[in-house]
Each structure stands twice: as C-alpha cells, then as structure tokens.
Amino acid sequence: MDFDKVIKERRSVRKFKKKRPDWRDILDAIEAARYAPSAGNLHAVKFILVDNPEIIADLAEAADQDFILDAHYVIVVCSDPTQVERSYYERGERYVRQQSGAAIENFLLKLTDLGLGSCWVGAFVDDHVKKALRIPEKVAVEAIIPIGYSADISKRSKKPDEDSFFYFNKYGAKFLKPRRVVEER
Ligand SMILES: Cc1cc2nc3c(=O)[nH]c(=O)nc-3n(C[C@H](O)[C@H](O)[C@H](O)COP(=O)(O)O)c2cc1C
C-alpha cells in the first residue's frame, strides 16, 4: 500500500470478523516494530504474541474491554527499563515509554498495510496482565493490541486541525500556514 494511504487508513478497530488472520502477517508486523528507533539503540521493548483463547479472555477481563474477546491474536507490548535507566537515569523511564510508542506505531501501520485491523489498548489493570502472562516485576506492560480483520463500520475519529497541531517558530504561533512547496530535485 502507498505510504500515505497506510498512515491515513490506520484506525482503531473494535469489531473483528470471524476469519482468522495469518500469523505470518503478524510476524511481519513485529518485524516492522523491531526497526523502530530506540534511545541509545538500547532494546527495552518486547512483544508477546498470544493466541490462547483462555489467555485472551483473561486479557479482555484485565482491560474490561469485551471486544478483545473476538480477536484470534493479541499482542502484549512490554518494556524492560533496566538497561535504558542504567544509561539515562531518571530520563530512562520517559525514553522507554517513547520507544515503546514508536514500536507500537510501526506495528499498527504494518498491520494496516497487510489489511489487518487492530486497536492500541492502554487501559488495563497492570498486575492482572502481568499475572496472566508471567511478566516479571521489573517489566512494564505498555499496551494490549487485539488483531483481526475489521468488521468495524463506526465513523473514523476526527483528527486535529493543522492550525492547532502545527506551530511556526514559536509555540502557539499559528499565523503562518505551512506552504506546500514542490521542489524539483
Ligand atoms: C496510549 C493509548 C491508549 C489507548 N487506550 C485505548 C483503550 O484502552 N481502549 C480503546 O478502545 N482504545 C484505546 N486507544 C485508542 C484511541 O481511543 C484511538 O487511537 C483514538 O480514539 C483515535 O482513533 P484512531 O486510532 O481510530 O485514529 C488508545 C490509544 C492510545 C494512543
């Protein structure tokens, strides 16, 4: 799919068809996540692929979000901050959050490119998820991502206006609109 189309096509999908995705597509999306930037090139982010229906049901309960039950596959993204915090001290926590987000976005975009729907779920009881997947104490749970073919016909979410998203030179300065200049290379 064209790059701009992938970015604009991605949306949160909260209804899935019964058809089971090919797990190799999910591995391709994990590969895309692996290429995300990371502070100091330290690798804190971990992906757990879950296909066991009982564990998926447990994750849906941990998040109290029933649509997760309909996913054949769920990815749980975690992060181990040990190395990053050793290098960057208290800033490490921020870096781990940010590189997790970068990896998650790569993952979601590649799923979109492959025709799969997903949703970034961030609301859950951490300890419940950790228990379900035997995640060690020091490892944080970043996101639960149910995956499937979309059956979601709800309206697309509204995105911020350019004016309130993009400033020029100074925070809040929006009197100049971005000029679309096409240069010949
Ligand atoms: C950090 C984060 C946490 C989120 N948590 C949830 C969640 O718990 N449940 C849910 O249905 N969607 C969740 N979302 C998805 C947002 O609701 C969604 O991205 C937003 O409404 C914009 O819609 P779009 O993804 O279709 O563009 C989360 C998104 C982010 C980035």
The ligand as a Gaussian input file, in Angstrom:
#p B3LYP/6-31G(d) Opt

LIG

0 1
 C       -1.947000       5.380000      24.771000
 C       -3.261000       4.969000      24.142000
 C       -4.177000       4.249000      24.892000
 C       -5.370000       3.816000      24.316000
 N       -6.227000       3.025000      25.038000
 C       -7.358000       2.572000      24.472000
 C       -8.185000       1.667000      25.181000
 O       -7.918000       1.286000      26.312000
 N       -9.294000       1.214000      24.549000
 C       -9.631000       1.598000      23.276000
 O      -10.661000       1.130000      22.763000
 N       -8.843000       2.449000      22.574000
 C       -7.717000       2.943000      23.135000
 N       -6.879000       3.750000      22.417000
 C       -7.228000       4.117000      21.026000
 C       -7.726000       5.553000      20.931000
 O       -9.011000       5.643000      21.509000
 C       -7.724000       5.968000      19.456000
 O       -6.417000       5.900000      18.935000
 C       -8.275000       7.388000      19.258000
 O       -9.636000       7.444000      19.595000
 C       -8.084000       7.864000      17.819000
 O       -8.738000       6.982000      16.911000
 P       -7.960000       6.223000      15.753000
 O       -6.941000       5.307000      16.379000
 O       -9.050000       5.450000      15.040000
 O       -7.282000       7.233000      14.883000
 C       -5.683000       4.167000      22.969000
 C       -4.742000       4.903000      22.217000
 C       -3.549000       5.288000      22.788000
 C       -2.522000       6.016000      21.941000

